[in-house]
Amino acid sequence: MCFYISLKSTKAELEKNFDATVLESDFIQSDIVNGFAHPNIPIITDIDEYDIVSGTWGLIPYWAKNKTIQKSTLNAKIETLHQTPSFKNSVNKRCLVLVDGFYEWKWLDPKGRNKEKYEIKLDIGNKPFALGGIYSLWTDPETNKQLKTVSIVTTQANELMSEIHNTKNRMPLILTKDFERKWLDHKELESFAFPNYNPILKAELV
């Protein structure tokens, strides 16, 4: 799964790396960003690949009456996107979630009392990269304000991530540059799922 990300890159670095302009800058920049706090995070949507905007982490489908559902929509399994009520209307609302890395904990005993924390990155040097996401536009019935909300898509873990994330065997959809465009262009989901797609990652014990 993916509940904690790293975002230390400056807005200028994000603009340079993704060839886009930051239009909304109210996103969190920190060594560790906690998804369970439902922060704003930087995204690029399929509507405009040259704009970096903010999305609230935790997708709220258009039909939801309140924000309660967010606690269970931080991640969306690529294998069941079409079937899951919370996500099926967002299959063709795709976005890039911009990060410097993400964190997972390796269990060293069956109950997870002892763990090792790893930061995982795309093996491209210390540059920001994108995770595949989906989004939804939801109008808060109390304020009538429209929110852009996001879920990070996950797939089966590859060999490296199976060794680290050894309880769930999942990993976020980590996109190389050429696959960023394919994701935003709505290429079929199967082509992004492991083992059809397997980017080279690196992990560091932190």
Backbone bond lengths (Angstrom), bond angles and torsions (degrees), N, CA, C in turn:
res aa  C-N    CA-C-N  psi(-1)  N-CA   C-N-CA  omega(-1)  CA-C   N-CA-C  phi
1 M - - - 1.452 - - 1.523 108.82 -
2 C 1.309 117.74 -174.70 1.457 120.61 179.67 1.516 108.59 -151.79
3 F 1.331 115.57 101.40 1.457 121.20 -178.08 1.524 113.16 -116.76
4 Y 1.324 116.58 -10.91 1.464 120.90 -178.23 1.529 108.93 -135.53
5 I 1.326 116.24 126.97 1.454 121.31 178.72 1.524 109.89 -123.18
6 S 1.320 115.06 167.45 1.464 122.31 173.95 1.521 108.15 -115.36
7 L 1.326 116.42 134.56 1.467 120.57 175.08 1.524 108.65 -143.33
8 K 1.325 115.18 94.24 1.466 121.18 -179.56 1.519 112.19 -109.50
9 S 1.318 118.38 -13.92 1.462 121.69 -178.79 1.523 110.91 -61.89
10 T 1.313 115.64 142.82 1.466 120.32 176.53 1.525 109.27 -74.05
11 K 1.312 115.48 166.45 1.461 119.76 177.58 1.518 110.47 -61.27
12 A 1.338 116.93 -38.18 1.464 120.55 178.27 1.526 111.31 -63.64
13 E 1.323 117.47 -38.92 1.458 121.28 178.80 1.525 111.18 -67.41
14 L 1.318 116.70 -38.82 1.462 119.72 176.96 1.524 110.47 -64.51
15 E 1.317 116.54 -43.27 1.465 120.48 -179.79 1.530 110.72 -61.15
16 K 1.326 116.55 -43.79 1.460 120.41 -179.07 1.526 111.52 -66.63
17 N 1.315 116.71 -44.35 1.465 120.61 -174.96 1.524 112.46 -69.33
18 F 1.349 116.50 -36.50 1.467 119.68 -175.70 1.527 112.87 -105.09
19 D 1.352 116.51 6.11 1.464 121.32 178.07 1.532 110.49 50.38
20 A 1.318 115.04 49.61 1.462 121.47 -176.53 1.522 108.99 -144.25
21 T 1.327 115.66 166.43 1.465 121.79 -177.92 1.519 110.12 -110.54
22 V 1.329 116.48 133.15 1.463 120.93 176.63 1.528 108.92 -73.48
23 L 1.325 116.95 112.33 1.463 121.91 178.47 1.524 111.98 -97.73
24 E 1.328 116.14 -30.80 1.467 121.67 178.02 1.522 107.08 -128.27
25 S 1.333 115.89 121.31 1.465 119.66 -171.61 1.524 113.43 -116.57
26 D 1.322 117.11 23.35 1.462 120.09 -178.70 1.532 111.41 -89.76
27 F 1.344 116.45 29.05 1.458 119.26 178.79 1.523 110.49 -94.13
28 I 1.329 114.36 156.55 1.461 121.89 -177.72 1.527 110.39 -75.43
29 Q 1.338 116.54 134.43 1.463 122.56 171.28 1.520 107.41 -120.94
30 S 1.343 115.49 116.40 1.454 119.98 -173.79 1.525 109.78 -162.17
31 D 1.353 115.97 159.87 1.461 120.56 174.70 1.523 111.14 -60.22
32 I 1.327 115.80 -35.62 1.462 119.98 178.45 1.522 109.18 -141.46
33 V 1.319 115.24 124.10 1.461 122.99 -179.47 1.526 107.70 -111.32
34 N 1.313 115.95 121.85 1.462 123.34 -174.12 1.531 110.38 -91.14
35 G 1.328 116.35 114.26 1.455 120.25 -179.10 1.518 113.83 -62.82
36 F 1.330 117.20 -29.43 1.460 120.33 -177.03 1.530 112.50 -69.32
37 A 1.335 117.11 -13.18 1.471 121.04 174.26 1.531 110.94 -86.94
38 H 1.322 117.04 -2.19 1.466 123.80 -179.97 1.531 112.32 52.01
39 P 1.349 115.66 55.68 1.460 119.71 -179.23 1.527 111.81 -77.05
40 N 1.309 115.56 165.56 1.459 120.61 168.43 1.532 107.93 -80.74
41 I 1.326 116.12 134.12 1.456 122.03 -179.84 1.531 108.58 -129.74
42 P 1.349 117.63 153.68 1.469 119.46 -176.70 1.525 111.85 -77.87
43 I 1.324 115.45 135.55 1.461 121.28 179.74 1.523 110.36 -138.76
44 I 1.310 115.13 160.24 1.467 123.49 168.72 1.519 106.46 -122.74
45 T 1.315 117.90 123.19 1.467 120.36 -176.52 1.519 111.44 -96.11
46 D 1.324 114.84 167.07 1.462 120.96 177.51 1.526 112.38 -71.42
47 I 1.323 117.18 -6.39 1.464 120.59 177.83 1.521 110.32 -75.45
48 D 1.348 116.24 -41.30 1.463 120.22 179.89 1.519 110.05 -150.13
49 E 1.318 116.36 106.32 1.463 122.06 -176.24 1.531 113.23 -70.75
50 Y 1.333 117.64 -8.67 1.457 120.36 -177.64 1.527 113.06 -102.80
51 D 1.318 116.93 6.89 1.463 121.64 -179.98 1.522 110.19 -116.84
52 I 1.322 116.46 130.16 1.463 121.95 170.96 1.514 107.46 -101.11
53 V 1.335 115.63 120.16 1.467 121.40 -177.36 1.529 108.84 -126.70
54 S 1.307 116.32 179.40 1.464 121.29 -179.48 1.519 110.88 -103.57
55 G 1.314 115.15 142.77 1.454 121.39 172.97 1.516 109.19 -133.01
56 T 1.307 117.11 141.62 1.460 121.02 178.63 1.518 109.46 -82.43
57 W 1.332 116.70 126.84 1.467 122.16 -175.65 1.523 109.88 -74.07
58 G 1.319 115.09 117.21 1.458 123.07 -175.82 1.514 108.60 122.45
59 L 1.334 116.53 93.94 1.461 121.20 -171.95 1.527 111.75 -68.84
60 I 1.331 115.18 135.46 1.467 121.63 174.80 1.525 107.32 -116.17
61 P 1.329 118.77 112.45 1.466 120.16 178.60 1.528 110.70 -64.41
62 Y 1.313 115.68 155.87 1.466 120.27 -173.32 1.524 112.63 -59.07
63 W 1.352 117.42 -25.71 1.461 120.57 -174.88 1.529 113.78 -88.42
64 A 1.338 117.21 -4.51 1.470 119.70 -177.23 1.525 110.84 -68.29
65 K 1.334 116.56 142.08 1.462 121.60 -179.11 1.522 112.85 -85.31
66 N 1.355 116.43 -21.25 1.464 120.72 179.38 1.530 108.84 -154.10
67 K 1.344 115.98 -172.96 1.461 121.13 -174.92 1.532 113.91 -88.60
68 T 1.308 117.78 1.25 1.461 120.79 -173.83 1.521 113.18 -54.51
69 I 1.315 116.81 -35.74 1.467 121.46 -175.65 1.519 112.86 -63.89
70 Q 1.348 117.60 -19.14 1.467 120.78 -175.68 1.527 113.98 -57.59
71 K 1.311 116.72 -30.59 1.464 119.31 -176.50 1.526 112.30 -65.11
72 S 1.329 117.58 -17.66 1.463 120.33 -178.92 1.528 112.92 -115.60
73 T 1.339 117.18 12.12 1.470 119.43 -177.42 1.527 112.53 -125.04
74 L 1.320 117.25 26.26 1.465 119.32 175.28 1.519 110.51 -66.15
75 N 1.328 115.76 -34.59 1.465 122.67 179.53 1.521 110.11 -124.54
76 A 1.340 114.85 154.77 1.465 121.33 178.08 1.527 108.46 -136.43
77 K 1.320 117.90 123.27 1.460 121.45 -179.10 1.527 110.66 -72.25
78 I 1.319 115.60 127.34 1.458 120.05 -177.45 1.531 111.47 -62.82
79 E 1.327 117.01 -30.97 1.464 120.96 -176.94 1.531 112.68 -69.30
80 T 1.329 117.13 -22.91 1.476 119.88 -174.18 1.525 113.14 -123.83
81 L 1.320 117.70 17.03 1.465 120.00 -178.62 1.523 112.20 -56.14
82 H 1.326 116.04 -42.55 1.468 119.73 -175.85 1.528 112.69 -69.52
83 Q 1.334 117.09 -23.49 1.463 119.94 -175.71 1.537 113.79 -97.91
84 T 1.306 117.54 -26.21 1.468 120.60 -173.60 1.526 110.36 -75.88
85 P 1.343 118.93 121.56 1.461 121.44 -176.71 1.526 114.00 -52.70
86 S 1.324 117.55 -38.93 1.465 120.31 -177.07 1.526 112.61 -67.00
87 F 1.348 116.65 -25.56 1.458 120.27 -170.44 1.518 115.41 -114.27
88 K 1.324 118.58 -20.18 1.458 119.70 -168.70 1.526 113.66 -63.07
89 N 1.330 117.64 -25.20 1.462 120.01 177.51 1.525 112.64 -83.28
90 S 1.338 116.42 -3.68 1.472 120.41 -179.66 1.527 112.58 -113.08
91 V 1.330 117.57 7.96 1.466 120.60 -179.10 1.525 110.50 -56.15
92 N 1.317 117.44 -37.20 1.467 121.63 179.74 1.519 112.42 -105.18
93 K 1.316 115.94 25.14 1.471 122.00 169.07 1.531 105.60 -118.31
94 R 1.298 115.49 84.55 1.462 120.33 -171.12 1.528 111.38 -103.62
95 C 1.327 114.08 152.46 1.456 119.37 179.86 1.520 110.31 -148.48
96 L 1.321 115.41 163.70 1.456 123.17 170.60 1.514 107.81 -101.57
97 V 1.310 117.42 130.76 1.459 122.58 174.22 1.527 106.50 -100.53
98 L 1.320 117.04 119.91 1.461 122.04 -171.76 1.522 110.48 -90.47
99 V 1.329 116.22 125.30 1.464 121.35 -175.16 1.531 110.11 -141.96
100 D 1.323 115.36 166.32 1.464 121.77 168.48 1.524 111.25 -101.85
101 G 1.320 116.25 -16.86 1.452 121.90 -179.64 1.516 109.52 173.93
102 F 1.330 116.03 178.05 1.461 120.76 173.74 1.522 108.01 -143.31
103 Y 1.328 116.40 163.81 1.462 121.47 -172.80 1.525 111.40 -118.27
104 E 1.322 114.77 142.11 1.463 121.46 170.34 1.527 108.70 -139.66
105 W 1.327 115.42 156.57 1.457 122.20 -179.29 1.521 109.94 -115.26
106 K 1.323 116.35 127.95 1.460 122.45 176.86 1.522 108.81 -90.39
107 W 1.328 116.03 125.37 1.463 120.31 177.75 1.522 109.39 -77.88
108 L 1.321 115.72 130.06 1.465 121.50 179.36 1.516 112.55 -99.91
109 D 1.334 116.76 -4.97 1.463 122.22 175.31 1.522 107.64 -145.38
110 P 1.332 118.55 163.45 1.472 121.08 -173.07 1.522 115.12 -59.58
111 K 1.320 118.49 -26.95 1.466 120.97 -177.28 1.523 113.17 -102.43
112 G 1.307 117.57 1.29 1.451 120.61 176.35 1.514 115.11 73.18
113 R 1.328 116.60 23.50 1.468 118.58 177.89 1.525 111.07 -70.36
114 N 1.322 115.98 -31.89 1.459 122.00 176.57 1.525 108.73 -115.26
115 K 1.327 115.39 128.53 1.460 119.78 -176.18 1.521 110.38 -137.82
116 E 1.329 114.42 157.47 1.453 122.32 170.80 1.521 108.46 -117.25
117 K 1.323 116.04 134.10 1.464 121.45 -178.38 1.527 109.66 -98.40
118 Y 1.328 115.72 129.74 1.460 121.50 179.94 1.530 110.20 -122.09
119 E 1.318 115.14 142.49 1.464 120.35 167.52 1.517 107.47 -103.29
120 I 1.326 116.13 128.94 1.459 121.66 -176.51 1.518 109.00 -114.62
121 K 1.323 115.28 138.25 1.458 121.63 -179.10 1.520 110.20 -136.81
122 L 1.310 115.01 160.17 1.455 120.59 167.93 1.525 106.89 -70.77
123 D 1.318 117.80 138.20 1.463 121.98 -173.75 1.536 111.01 -80.24
124 I 1.334 114.58 71.71 1.473 121.42 -179.54 1.527 110.50 -131.61
125 G 1.336 116.91 23.47 1.454 119.18 -172.98 1.517 109.29 85.07
126 N 1.296 116.76 -170.07 1.467 120.46 -177.46 1.522 111.45 -89.11
127 K 1.317 114.99 60.79 1.462 120.91 178.79 1.527 109.21 -114.44
128 P 1.336 117.08 151.28 1.468 118.38 173.86 1.524 110.38 -65.73
129 F 1.307 115.64 156.10 1.461 121.40 178.24 1.514 108.55 -145.22
130 A 1.310 116.67 179.79 1.467 120.85 -173.80 1.520 112.18 -115.96
131 L 1.313 114.68 142.58 1.459 122.67 167.62 1.528 107.61 -104.42
132 G 1.322 116.47 145.49 1.454 119.96 177.10 1.520 110.82 -73.85
133 G 1.326 116.13 132.15 1.460 120.53 179.29 1.516 111.79 -136.79
134 I 1.319 114.94 168.43 1.463 122.25 170.67 1.519 107.19 -126.95
135 Y 1.332 116.45 158.08 1.460 118.96 -177.06 1.523 111.05 -138.24
136 S 1.316 113.96 165.92 1.456 121.65 178.83 1.525 108.92 -143.12
137 L 1.309 116.74 144.74 1.465 121.83 173.18 1.520 107.63 -100.39
138 W 1.333 115.89 119.58 1.463 121.39 -175.36 1.520 109.58 -126.31
139 T 1.306 117.00 134.24 1.457 121.67 178.75 1.521 109.73 -100.61
140 D 1.321 115.75 120.41 1.459 122.03 179.48 1.527 109.03 -69.39
141 P 1.336 118.50 117.43 1.467 120.36 -176.99 1.531 113.31 -65.47
142 E 1.326 116.68 -20.81 1.469 119.39 -179.17 1.525 112.16 -81.47
143 T 1.323 116.82 -35.70 1.466 120.34 -176.39 1.526 113.36 -111.50
144 N 1.328 116.02 -13.46 1.470 122.88 -174.56 1.519 112.22 63.84
145 K 1.328 116.82 19.00 1.454 122.14 179.29 1.524 109.14 -91.42
146 Q 1.324 116.07 136.30 1.457 120.18 178.97 1.521 110.16 -89.35
147 L 1.340 116.59 132.02 1.458 122.82 178.60 1.513 110.33 -115.00
148 K 1.319 115.46 142.57 1.459 121.37 172.28 1.528 105.80 -98.17
149 T 1.325 117.43 116.53 1.462 121.40 -175.05 1.527 109.81 -119.32
150 V 1.341 115.88 151.45 1.461 121.41 -165.11 1.519 111.67 -134.51
151 S 1.332 115.82 145.98 1.459 122.46 168.76 1.518 108.67 -127.15
152 I 1.339 116.92 139.78 1.454 121.70 176.17 1.532 108.63 -87.27
153 V 1.320 116.23 127.54 1.463 121.85 -177.59 1.537 109.28 -79.93
154 T 1.322 116.12 138.40 1.465 121.33 179.45 1.524 110.58 -120.12
155 T 1.330 114.36 159.19 1.454 121.84 177.63 1.526 108.76 -137.55
156 Q 1.309 116.48 176.21 1.462 121.22 175.54 1.524 109.48 -59.77
157 A 1.325 117.53 141.68 1.460 122.10 -178.98 1.522 111.61 -68.82
158 N 1.334 115.65 143.00 1.457 119.47 171.38 1.530 109.58 -81.40
159 E 1.330 117.31 -172.35 1.462 120.17 -174.66 1.528 112.16 -59.95
160 L 1.328 117.16 -45.96 1.465 120.83 -179.54 1.519 111.31 -62.81
161 M 1.328 116.43 -47.66 1.460 120.06 -176.16 1.526 112.13 -72.27
162 S 1.322 118.15 -28.16 1.470 120.26 174.74 1.513 111.14 -64.36
163 E 1.324 115.97 -34.29 1.452 120.82 178.87 1.527 111.51 -70.76
164 I 1.343 116.26 -36.04 1.473 120.82 -178.94 1.523 110.71 -85.34
165 H 1.317 116.30 -56.23 1.471 120.72 -177.66 1.529 108.05 -87.44
166 N 1.319 115.26 66.88 1.464 121.75 -166.30 1.526 114.69 -85.06
167 T 1.328 117.20 11.95 1.464 120.08 174.31 1.523 111.84 -110.58
168 K 1.318 117.65 -36.99 1.465 121.27 -177.10 1.526 112.69 -106.69
169 N 1.351 116.75 -25.16 1.462 121.19 -178.77 1.525 113.08 54.68
170 R 1.324 114.91 47.39 1.459 121.94 176.18 1.524 109.08 -127.11
171 M 1.317 116.00 162.96 1.459 121.24 172.67 1.529 108.41 -152.63
172 P 1.339 116.87 155.26 1.459 118.22 175.95 1.509 111.24 -68.84
173 L 1.314 116.47 160.25 1.454 122.11 176.25 1.529 107.99 -77.25
174 I 1.337 116.05 105.23 1.459 122.66 -173.44 1.524 107.97 -99.58
175 L 1.321 116.69 121.29 1.456 120.63 -169.34 1.524 112.79 -106.12
176 T 1.329 116.87 126.22 1.452 121.68 168.76 1.533 108.17 -75.83
177 K 1.331 117.16 168.58 1.464 120.74 -175.56 1.526 112.84 -54.80
178 D 1.322 117.04 -45.33 1.460 119.08 -177.53 1.520 111.90 -69.14
179 F 1.331 117.19 -26.27 1.468 119.42 179.06 1.529 112.92 -86.08
180 E 1.328 118.21 -15.58 1.465 120.21 173.42 1.526 109.75 -58.30
181 R 1.318 115.70 -50.59 1.464 120.73 -178.73 1.529 110.82 -62.81
182 K 1.323 117.01 -42.01 1.462 120.24 -179.15 1.528 110.60 -63.18
183 W 1.338 117.07 -38.06 1.463 120.17 178.46 1.527 110.76 -64.69
184 L 1.324 116.47 -47.08 1.467 119.84 -179.22 1.533 111.61 -68.01
185 D 1.327 116.55 -25.06 1.470 119.99 178.38 1.528 112.85 -86.50
186 H 1.334 117.03 8.23 1.467 122.46 174.40 1.521 113.67 65.90
187 K 1.320 116.62 34.55 1.471 119.23 172.64 1.521 108.60 -59.06
188 E 1.334 117.40 150.31 1.463 121.30 -173.69 1.531 111.51 -53.16
189 L 1.327 115.79 141.55 1.460 121.63 -174.37 1.521 112.83 -59.75
190 E 1.323 117.06 -35.91 1.462 120.70 -175.15 1.531 112.16 -59.07
191 S 1.310 116.87 -28.79 1.465 119.94 -176.46 1.529 112.04 -73.70
192 F 1.344 117.98 -11.47 1.460 121.89 178.94 1.529 112.61 -101.60
193 A 1.314 116.79 -12.56 1.463 120.62 -175.49 1.529 110.55 -81.85
194 F 1.334 116.26 140.32 1.460 120.51 173.87 1.534 108.59 -66.47
195 P 1.347 120.25 138.21 1.470 128.21 7.96 1.521 115.22 -93.76
196 N 1.337 118.34 7.25 1.468 119.54 179.69 1.521 111.47 -62.48
197 Y 1.326 115.77 -31.15 1.458 121.62 -179.34 1.523 107.46 -133.17
198 N 1.337 116.39 128.36 1.462 119.75 -172.95 1.532 110.41 -147.17
199 P 1.344 117.59 82.68 1.461 120.23 -178.10 1.531 111.70 -68.44
200 I 1.321 116.44 157.75 1.458 121.80 179.70 1.528 109.10 -83.99
201 L 1.329 116.17 122.60 1.447 122.34 -176.97 1.516 110.76 -115.11
202 K 1.319 116.10 164.24 1.457 121.33 170.96 1.527 107.51 -134.34
203 A 1.329 115.69 147.29 1.472 121.29 -177.30 1.518 108.84 -129.47
204 E 1.328 115.13 140.92 1.464 121.38 179.32 1.515 109.84 -128.99
205 L 1.326 116.04 130.68 1.449 121.11 176.57 1.529 108.21 -71.64
206 V 1.332 117.34 127.30 1.477 120.90 -177.49 1.512 110.98 -125.46
